[in-house]
Every structure is written in structure tokens, then in C-alpha cells.
Amino acid sequence: MLINEALEYLDLHINRRLTLEKIDGLSLSQMRALLEAIGNPHEDFPTIHITGTNGKGSTATMVAELLSALGLSVGLYSSPHVTSITERIHINGEPIREEDFAENVAVLSLAERHLDFSPSWFELVTAVAFRSFADAAVDVAVIEVGMLGRFDATNIGNPRVSVITNIDYDHTDGAEGWREKIAREKAGIIRKDGVLCLGEVDDDLDEIFVEEEPRKIFRQGQDFSVLSNELAVGGRLLTLVSQSQKYEDIYLPLHGEHQGINAAIALSAAEQFLETPLPYNVVKNGFENVRMIGRFEILGSNPLVVVDGAHNPPGAEAAARTLKRSFPLEGNLILIVGMTEEKNAEWMLECLEADHAQFIICTEAATPRAMSARDLAATAEKFSSNVVVRSNPEAALELAISQSEPNDVVMGTGSLYVVGALRDAYFSKHV
């Protein structure tokens, strides 16, 4: 099976993210049966399981880099991907080869013939990740939840450490009690008598996590914290405390104050997995090697071109805050925005501080869930009298650059689908 055949096979299966299928009535029985059909590869390695409304992808990447810096063989499973599906599955810092991905999909296609159900798209891709890690005999796999937690396809087995970064607004209708409901779903990854590293600091939610009966909870602000979180060239300079160890002058090449908090959570998770503090040089080297595609990523300068996959209001707020604090505007802001149809466009644009933009270019990525660029523009006109529609992200980027001055900022955001299209367009013409 070739990679294009593997992708075609996957596309024949339901993708709950595309159909907006609700979690009600879901179970993990299908995922268990699928994994059993291929020999339960998830049982061949220990795991660290990570969820949270925002920051789980960054935190997972940081944990993987810390453990790699110690010399372990590390698998990393994260989502969504920006450009290639193989970005979801890393082994020792590198995406798996397309040939290996396709081979594992071929194995799953044969296994499906013996099942009395059709697995979902995400169940199949998650099974590919588990089988890839087993084949590579990794020492540990860092697994990011796809959505929520309790019924996510990744919530299989017994992770040595569970991580919850935060609880905020996403995948919710906003009805009364939404924070508690989301917290309960994310708490579903906690294992009785396991270890939980908890980044969420809302005391009102704490009992929800305690009810899952973890053996120990390590809490942000109590058991680990960020003592200093300073702006540095190309990222942040941190002082972190974990397990009574202090790590000073730690450079993290990611933008945004929130990434310092993610770093503290990641350090705690790595140390709890190993059950010992990490040497200073391991922490220093691990964080220095962190790279994140599409998370406040600088593509170029003159004008400054930034992309960020903010896909919910808290993420949009973080993106706007990072831009303001890390890159004070000397010129104008040109905003390229596209998002999926279920998002609250007005709230997102408000959080992005769209009213500060010189003009807003509304676009849409090639996904069935994309919000119409014209519909988005109708909302954007509440924030600016200068709103333009370019349905193709490549055309949106070219317009933004053509209308910019060297000291302006072009920022593309709203979803990783849009970010991926903008990255491809930029690197194909401007690098």
C-alpha cells in the first residue's frame, strides 16, 4: 500500500472531527477490539498521557524532548497535523516515514475484515501510532489526547503519568456547568493509584480530579512552578522549580508567556515518569531542542509573517497577548483569519483584537468544516471597515504581503487547517 492509498482508505472511515459527532454514547470498546486484532501493541511500552483545552501539544512535545535528552527512545503522538499526516507520529524527534505509515495502515485494513464494525478515522490513526511505537521498541510514548479524554481513542491502557494542562472553553455549548463537564471528561484519563500532573489551578474543579483516586497529584503552584518567565530573543528565558529542584536560565525557543507554564508542567511530568529529578544539562538541552510547527511560528521578516493555530477563544487571547508583548507593533497589523464552522466567529475575532488590525482578510482552508469566508467577513465587518475576502489562503497571503510595509506584521490564525495552507503558500514562494 502506498501513502495515497493509505489516505484514501482512512477517508472511507468516519471522522468525528469532521462530522461534529458528539461524545454522548461513545465507548472505548471498538478501540480495544481494534488493538486486540493487531496484537495489543499499546501494551509494549509505558506511556505519559496528556490532555487539556490548550497547551497539550506543546507540553507533549516538551516532555518528549526532555526524555530524549536523557537518552531514551521516545515516541510522540499528537494532533492535528499541519501539512503531512506523518507529523502526528514521531519517533526520536522525527516523523515516521510515509512508507511505514502506509504499511501499518495496510495491516489495519486486513484486520478490519475480521471486525464486526468499521473503526473511525482517528481510531485507525491512533492504532498506527501504537503499532509504530511497538515496532520501534520505544522506551516510552508521549500520547496527546485528540479530544477531551474519557472516550478518546488514546485513552487505552495504564499510563504511568497522566497530565491535565488546563480547563477552558472548547468543545462545549457554554451551558451552565460547562467547566465542570469538561473537567470530568478530561479527568477520565486519570488512573486509580496513578500519578497526575495538574496544570489547572481552579480550586472549584479540584475535587473532580480527586474523585478519580490518583495515588498522587502534583499541582502547579504547589509542587511545580515557574519562578521567572522572561522575554528572550526567539523565545523565553525561564526559571523552573520541580521536586524541590531549581532550574535557572532555561531557554525555551517558543513565543508566549503561556509556554513557560507548559514547560513547568512538562518538566514535572517527565520527572514523575522517571521518579527522580532530571540533571540540569538534560533540562537545558531538552528545552532548547523544542520546535513547534504552527504555534506562533515566525515564517519570515520584512514584513514579519506569523502563523498561529489558535482555534478557540483562550488560544486566540494567548496569540494576541503574545503578539503584543513579544512583538510590539511599529507598523500595522494585517490579519488573515479562517476558522471552522462551529466556532463563535465574533468571540474569536474579539479575542484576537481584530479591531486593532489595519485590515482583515477572511479566508477558508480546504476542509468540509471550513466556515465560509464570506460568512466570516460579515462578522469581521463589526470590527473593521476594511475587510477583504480571499477564499484561497494562498491568495490571502499574497494580498497581505503585497499590501504590507517592511515594519508591518502579517498574522495568519484561526485554525491549524488555515495555518498549514499559509505555511505551504509562504514556503513555496518566499523561501
N, C-alpha and C positions, 0 to 999 in steps of 0.2 A: 504494500500500500504506500502511495506517495502522499506528501503533505496535503496536496489539494484534494485528494480522495479522502484523506482523514477528516479534513474540514467539511467536506460535503456530507460525510457520514454523520458527523456531530450535528450539522444543521438539520438533519432529519429528526432530531430529538427536541423535545420541548425545552425552551429556555425560559425559566420562570422570571428572569430579569426583564425579558422582552415582552412577556405576556402579562406582567404585573400580577402573577398568580399570588394569592395571599398565603400566609403560613398556616392558617387555620386548617386542621385536619391532616397536616403533614406528619410524617413519621420518618424514622431512620431505617425502617425495615428493608426498603429497597436497596439502600446503600450497603447495608450489611450483607444482603444476598449477593449483590454485585461483587463485593470484595471477596466473599467466600468462593464465588465462581472462579476467581483468578488466584486463589491460594492465600487470601488474607495478608497481602503484603504489608499492610499498616502495622502488623504485629512484629515486624522485623527490626524496628528501630524505635527509640524513645522520642517523644515529641514535646514541644512547647507550643501551646495553642493560644492564639491572640485574637481578641475581639475588641470592639469599641466603635463609637459613632465616627470619630475621626482619629487619625494618627496610628491606626493599627498597621497599615502598610509600612509606614516609616519605622515604627517600633520593631516590626518583624525583621525588616532589613538590618536595623542596627543590632538586634540580637544575633542574627546570622553572622554579621561581620565580627562581632566580639568573639563568638565561639570559633570562627575561622582563624582569628588572630592567635588563638590559643593552640592552633594546630589540629583541630578536629575537622573531620569531613562533614560538611553541613549541607542539608537540603533546605530550600526555601520555596514555599508555595504561597503565592499572593495573587490578588486580583483587584480590579480587572487589568488586562494588558493594554498597552498604549498603541503599539504598532504590530507586534507579532505575538501569536498565542503562546509561543515558547517562552516569552518573558515571564509567564506565570510560574514556571518551574525552573529553578536554579539549583545547580549542584556546584559547590565550592566557588560561588560567585559568578558562574557563567550559565546562561540559558542552555537548556538541553538542545541537542541537535534536532533539526526537523525530521531527520531520518529516524531517530529514536522515538520522537513523539508519535510519528506515523506508525511505527512498529507496534507500540503499545496500544494505539487505537485499533489496529488490526486484531490484536489479541482480544480486546474487549468486544469487537464486532462478532468474533467467533463465540465468545462466552454468552453474548446476548441471546444467541439462538437457543440456549438451554434455560433461559429465564421465562417466567410467565408474565413478564411486564416489560415495558420499554423504559430504560433509565432516562433521567433528564440529562440535558447537555452538561450541567455543572457536576452532576454525579459522575459522569463519564470522565470529564477532565480531571476531577479530583482523584479518581481511580488511576488515571495515567500518572499523576504526580506520585501517589503512593507506590505504584509499581516501579517507577523510575528510581525512587529513593531506595527501594529494596534491592533493585538490580545493582545500584551503585554502592550498596553496603555502607550507607552514610552512618556516622556516629550519632547524629541527631537530626531531626527535621523540625524546622520552624514553620508552623502552619497558621496562615491568616484565614479567619472566617470570611466566607463570602457575604452572608447577610445575617444579621442578628446573632444567632448562636445555637440555641437549643435544638432546632431541627435543620441546621445547616449540614450539608453533606460531609463537612470536615469534622463534625463532632462525633467521631468514632474512636474507640479505644480509650486508653487511660493516659492522658498527657501527664508528664512529670510536673509541669508547671502550667497553670492557666493564667492568662493576663487579660484584664479589662482596662482599657486606656481611659475611657470616659463614657458618659451617657448624655446624649444631646439629641437635637431634633433631626431625625431622618427616618424614613420608612415608617411613618406614623401619620394618622389623620389629625393629630393635635387635640383629640378629645380629652376631656378631663381624666387625669391619671396616666397620661401618656408616658411620663418619665418612669413611673413605676412599672408600667407594662414592658417598656423597652428594657429596663434593668432586669426584669425577670427572664426575658428571653436571652439576654446576654449572659446572665448568671447560669444558664443551662450548660455552659462549657466547664463549670467548676465541678471537680470530682470530690466526692466524700473522702475525707482523710488526705486530700491532695493539698497542694500549695497554690495560693492565689496571690498574684501581684496586682494591686488595685491602684489605678491612677485616679479614679473618680473620688472626689473629696466631699460630696454632698452627704452629710450625716443622715439625712432623711432616707437615703437609699441603702444605708449600710446593712440594715437588718435583712434585706433581700439577699445579700451575698452571704451573710452569716447563716441563713436558713439552709444553704446548700451544704453546710457542715464541712468546710475545708479544715484540714488539720492546722493550718496556719495562714493568716492573712498578713501580707506585708503592704502597708499603706503609704501612699505618697504623703509627705509632710510629717510622717511619724517614723517610718522605718527607712525611707529613702527620700532624697530631695535634691533640688538644685539650689546651691548656695549663691552662685552668681551666674548670670546669663547675659553676656556682653556681646554687642555687635562687633564682628571682626570682618576683615576683608574676605569675602567669599563665603561667609557663614557666621558661626557663633563661637565664642570662647567661654567655656563652662568650668564651673567647679561643682562636682557632684559628690554626694555623700550616700553611701550604701553599706549596710552591715558594719557600721562604725568605722568604715574606711573613707578617707577623703581623697578625691582625685582632682588636683588643681591643673589649670592651664590645659584643659582638654579641648582640642579644636574639632569642631563639627562642621563640615563643608555643606551645610544646608541652611537655607534662609528662613527666618521666622523664630520669634521667641518661643512659640509652642514646640519647636523641635527640641529645645533644651529640656522641656518636660518629658517629651517622648524618650529622650536619651536617658534620663534618670530611671524611667520605667524599664527600659531595655536593659540597663545595667543590673537592676535588681533581679529581673527575670533570668538573666544569664548566670548570676551568682547563685540564685536559688536552685537552678538546674544543676549546677556543679557542687552546690552545698559548701562553697568556700569563696572568699573574696578573690577577685581577679588581680593579678600583678598590674602595677601601674603601666608598664610598657604595652601590655596586651590591651588595656583600655584605651590608651593613647593611639596605638596603631589601628585598633579596630574602628574607632570612630572616625579617624582620618580617612579610612577607606570607603566610607559610606557614600553612595551615589544613588539618587532617586530621579527616575525619568518622570517628567510632567508634574513634579511637586515644586512649585515656584522655581522653575528651571530657566536659567538665562540662556537664550539661544544666540543672541548677538548684541552688538552695541552700535550706537550712532545710526539710528535710534536704538535705545535699549529695548530688546524684544524679550518678553517674559511670558511663559505659559504656566498655568496652574490649574490642576484638575479639580478645583473646588466644586462640589456637586450638591452641597446643602448649605443652608444659611450660616451655621457656625464655621464651615470651611471658607465660605465667601468672606465672612468677617475677618478671619485669620489672614486671608490673602490681601485684603485691603489694608489691614493693620501692618502686615509685613512690608508692603509697598511703601506705605507712609513712613515707617520707622527706619527701614533699611535703605531705601532709595528715594530720599526727598526730591520732589519734582523741581527741576529747574525749568522745564518746558511744559508741554501739555500732555495729558493722558488721552490716548486713543484706545478705546475699549472694544475688543472683539468678544462677543458673547453668543454662546449657543448652549442649549440645555435640553433635557429630556422632558417629555410632555407632562409628566406627573408633578413636575416641580412648580412651586409657587414663584412665578417669574418676578412679580413685584417685590416680594420679600427678598429674593436673591439679589435683585438689582439694588435694592436699598442697602443690603449688607455689603455689596461691592462698592458702595458710594458712587454709583453711576452718575449722580448729578454733578460730580467733580470732573467728569470726562469732557474733553473738547467736543468729541462726538462719539457715538456708539454705532458699531457695525454689528448687525444681527445676522447670524448665520446658523447653519444646521449641519450636523455630521450625517454620514450615510448609515443611519440605523433606523429601524422601524419605530423606535421610541422617540425620535427627534421631534421636538417642538417646532412647528412651522416658524421659519424666520420672520414671516410677515406677522404672525400672531405675537411673537416675542417683541417685534418692533412696535406694535400697538401699545404694549405695556411700557416699553422703553421711552416712548414719547411723553410719559408722565414725568420723566427725569431729565429729558433734554429735548430741545427743539431741533437738534441736529442728529437725526437717526437715519441710518442708511441700511438697506437690505442687500446682502450678498449671500445667496443660498449656498454657494460653494465656499468652504473655508479657505481654499487657495486664493480665490478671488478676493475674499475679505482681507486676507493678509496683504496681498499686493496693493489693494486700495489703501490700507492703513500705512504701509511703508511709503507709498508714493505721496501721501498727504502729510508725512511727518518731517520734522526738522531733526538735526543730529542730537539735540538735548531733550527730545520728546521720549515718552515711554509708550510702547505698544504692548498691551496686555491682553492675552487670549485666555479665556476661562469659561466656566460653566459646566463642563463635563470632561472626562478623560477622552471621550469619543472626539470631541472638538479639538482637544489638545493634541491627540495623535495625528489628526488631519493637518493641523497647523504645523506641527513639527516636520512632518513629511514634506509639506509645501516649502517650508523655510530651508531645510537642508538640501532640497533638490535644486534650489535657485540661488541661494545666498551663501553657500559654503563651498 
